[in-house]
Amino acid sequence: MLDILMKGGVILWIILLLSLVGAAIIIERLLYFRKTRVDEDKLFNRIKATVEKKHFDEAIFICESTVSPFTRLMKTGIEHRNYPKHVQKEVLQEAANQEIPHLERSLSFLGTIAHISPLLGLLGTVTGNIQAFGVLGSFGAVSDPSVLARGISEALITTAGGIIVSIPAVIFYNYLVDKVGKILIKMESQVNDMLILLNEEETVEPEPRSGE
């Protein structure tokens, strides 16, 4: 392994460093989403039942006992239950927007790693071939073709390394971006659900008068 890294030169070491950073980002993001994963519908129904009973402190306690963007959003809504509906909507939307940086943290860098790794590999191959043919031009014809072939094969190591790093980075980047997108859609729906829950008394239809 060390021999391959030495043959690949500085660029292969850079690719290796990017692979370690990319792996760290992937692991951290997977652990984050696992830690914050909840059954949103079940949790919302539980909090809804508590709010309908006017047990607001208990509802806030439930939110605080579960680490999730959804529970933070619901807690914000409950804390602003006495505000006008348009204020509640603004506060909930702002709370949802504040979750976006947490959800998307480091994803742009992971995407960058996925895109530049094969380019760095190609750059390493090009510079390696330039050096190999430069040696050939300096010494004239090479009696043993294997010498040139060995130089070219060593130059191709960086391309292989870049592709190897890029493939899993692209796969996990797309997976994580898709996951964030689904969470944001769910949070947008939850903003509307919270507004309905917090203003149920205002939307209750009046009972028909007697004799009508």
C-alpha positions in Angstrom: 0.0 0.0 0.0 2.8 2.4 1.0 4.6 1.5 -2.2 1.5 2.5 -4.3 1.2 5.8 -2.5 4.9 6.5 -3.1 4.5 5.8 -6.8 1.4 8.0 -7.0 3.2 11.0 -5.7 1.9 14.1 -4.0 -1.4 14.1 -5.8 -2.3 10.6 -4.7 -1.6 11.6 -1.1 -4.0 14.5 -1.5 -6.6 12.1 -2.9 -6.0 9.9 0.1 -6.5 12.9 2.5 -9.8 13.8 0.7 -11.0 10.2 1.0 -10.4 10.3 4.8 -12.2 13.7 5.1 -15.1 12.4 2.9 -15.4 9.2 5.0 -15.5 11.3 8.2 -18.3 13.5 6.8 -20.3 10.5 5.7 -20.0 8.8 9.1 -20.8 12.0 11.0 -23.9 12.6 8.8 -25.2 9.1 9.1 -24.8 9.2 12.9 -26.6 12.6 13.0 -29.6 11.4 11.1 -29.7 8.2 13.1 -29.6 10.1 16.4 -32.4 12.5 15.3 -34.6 9.9 13.6 -38.1 9.8 15.1 -41.6 8.7 14.0 -42.8 12.2 13.2 -46.5 11.2 12.8 -46.6 9.2 16.1 -44.8 12.0 18.0 -47.0 14.7 16.5 -50.2 12.8 17.5 -48.8 12.4 21.0 -48.0 16.1 21.4 -51.4 17.0 19.7 -53.3 15.0 22.4 -51.3 16.8 25.1 -51.9 20.3 23.6 -55.6 19.6 23.2 -55.8 19.0 26.9 -54.0 22.3 27.5 -51.0 20.5 29.1 -48.5 22.7 27.4 -45.7 22.2 29.9 -45.9 18.4 29.3 -45.9 19.0 25.6 -42.8 21.1 25.8 -41.2 18.4 28.0 -41.9 15.8 25.4 -40.3 18.0 22.7 -37.2 18.6 24.9 -36.8 14.9 25.7 -36.4 14.0 22.0 -33.5 15.4 19.9 -34.9 16.1 16.5 -35.6 19.0 14.1 -39.2 18.1 14.3 -39.4 18.4 18.1 -37.6 21.7 18.1 -40.1 23.0 15.5 -43.1 21.8 17.6 -41.6 23.3 20.8 -41.3 26.7 19.0 -44.9 26.5 18.0 -46.1 25.6 21.5 -44.1 28.4 23.0 -45.8 30.9 20.6 -49.3 29.5 21.0 -50.7 32.8 22.3 -49.4 34.9 19.4 -51.5 35.8 16.4 -51.6 33.2 13.6 -49.5 35.2 11.2 -46.8 35.6 13.8 -46.9 31.9 14.6 -46.4 31.2 10.9 -43.4 33.5 10.6 -41.8 32.1 13.7 -42.4 28.5 12.6 -41.0 29.1 9.2 -37.9 30.8 10.7 -37.4 27.9 13.0 -37.6 25.5 10.1 -35.1 27.6 8.1 -32.7 27.5 11.1 -32.6 23.7 10.9 -31.4 23.8 7.3 -27.7 24.5 8.1 -27.7 21.6 10.6 -29.2 19.2 8.1 -26.9 20.3 5.2 -23.7 20.6 7.3 -20.6 19.5 5.3 -22.6 18.2 2.4 -21.3 20.8 0.0 -17.7 19.8 0.9 -18.6 16.1 0.4 -20.0 17.1 -3.1 -16.8 18.9 -3.8 -14.7 15.9 -2.9 -16.9 13.7 -5.2 -16.3 16.0 -8.1 -12.6 16.9 -7.8 -11.2 13.5 -6.8 -11.3 12.1 -10.4 -10.0 15.4 -11.8 -7.1 15.3 -9.4 -6.5 11.7 -10.5 -6.5 12.7 -14.1 -4.1 15.6 -13.3 -1.8 13.1 -11.6 -1.9 10.9 -14.6 -1.2 13.7 -17.0 1.8 15.1 -15.0 3.1 11.5 -14.6 3.0 10.9 -18.3 4.7 14.2 -19.0 7.5 13.1 -16.7 7.7 9.7 -18.3 7.9 11.0 -21.8 10.2 13.8 -20.7 12.7 11.1 -19.6 12.2 9.3 -22.9 13.0 12.5 -24.8 16.1 13.2 -22.7 17.7 9.8 -23.3 16.4 9.0 -26.8 15.0 5.6 -27.7 14.4 3.2 -24.9 15.6 -0.3 -25.7 13.3 -1.9 -23.1 9.6 -0.9 -23.7 8.7 -2.1 -20.2 10.5 0.9 -18.7 8.1 3.3 -20.5 5.1 1.0 -19.7 6.0 1.0 -16.1 6.2 4.7 -16.0 2.7 5.1 -17.6 1.2 2.5 -15.3 2.5 4.3 -12.3 1.0 7.5 -13.6 -2.4 5.8 -14.0 -2.5 5.0 -10.3 -3.8 8.5 -9.5 -6.7 8.2 -11.9 -7.7 4.9 -10.3 -7.4 6.4 -6.8 -9.5 9.4 -7.8 -12.3 7.3 -9.2 -12.2 4.9 -6.2 -12.7 7.9 -3.9 -15.3 9.6 -6.1 -17.8 6.7 -6.5 -18.8 6.2 -2.8 -18.6 10.0 -2.3 -21.2 10.6 -5.1 -23.4 7.7 -3.8 -23.5 9.0 -0.3 -23.8 12.7 -1.3 -26.9 11.9 -3.4 -28.3 9.8 -0.6 -27.8 12.4 2.0 -29.1 15.3 -0.2 -32.2 13.2 -0.9 -32.7 12.6 2.8 -32.4 16.3 3.7 -34.9 17.1 0.9 -37.5 14.7 2.4 -37.0 16.1 5.9 -37.5 19.6 4.7 -40.7 18.7 2.8 -41.9 16.9 6.0 -41.1 20.0 8.1 -43.0 22.3 5.7 -46.0 20.0 6.2 -45.5 20.1 9.9 -45.5 23.9 10.0 -49.1 23.8 8.5 -50.1 21.0 11.0 -48.8 23.1 13.9 -50.7 26.2 12.7 -53.9 24.1 12.5 -53.3 22.6 16.0 -52.5 25.9 17.6 -55.6 27.6 16.1 -58.2 24.9 16.3 -60.4 26.9 18.6 -60.6 29.7 16.0 -61.6 27.3 13.2 -64.3 25.5 15.1 -67.6 26.1 13.3 -70.4 27.6 15.4 -73.1 25.3 16.5 -76.5 25.9 14.7 -79.0 27.9 16.7 -82.0 26.2 18.1 -85.0 26.2 15.8 -82.9 26.5 12.6 
